[in-house]
């Protein structure tokens, strides 16, 4: 078997597109009340995994438990 390397240029037109994460789902935002009683919308951390090509995929319709470092950080 030959060891073939995957070249991102075969899949993307430029370096920025090759490095940008993919997204899965519609983004989920959380509405919270601040100390003044105003309602604001925040974007919580989303779970991220890699696909078979090593590209990051962000699951926008879910919230990562425990924040950026995961559940048991």
WOTA-V284381 format. One record per backbone hydrogen bond with DSSP energy under -0.5 kcal/mol. NH is the residue of the N-H (numbers start at 0). CO is the residue of the C=O. E is the energy in kcal/mol with one decimal. If there is no record, write none. Layout:
BEGIN
nh,co,e
NH,CO,E
NH,CO,E
END
This chain:
BEGIN
nh,co,e
3,1,-1.0
6,4,-0.5
7,5,-0.6
9,6,-2.0
10,7,-1.6
11,7,-2.1
17,13,-1.5
18,14,-2.0
19,15,-1.5
21,55,-3.0
23,57,-2.7
27,59,-2.2
28,26,-0.5
29,41,-2.7
31,29,-0.5
31,39,-3.0
33,37,-2.5
36,33,-1.7
39,31,-3.0
39,37,-0.5
41,29,-3.0
43,41,-0.7
48,56,-2.3
50,54,-2.2
53,50,-2.0
56,48,-3.6
57,21,-3.1
58,46,-2.8
58,56,-0.6
59,23,-1.3
59,57,-1.2
60,23,-0.9
61,58,-1.1
63,44,-3.0
66,63,-1.3
69,66,-1.3
72,69,-0.6
72,70,-0.7
END
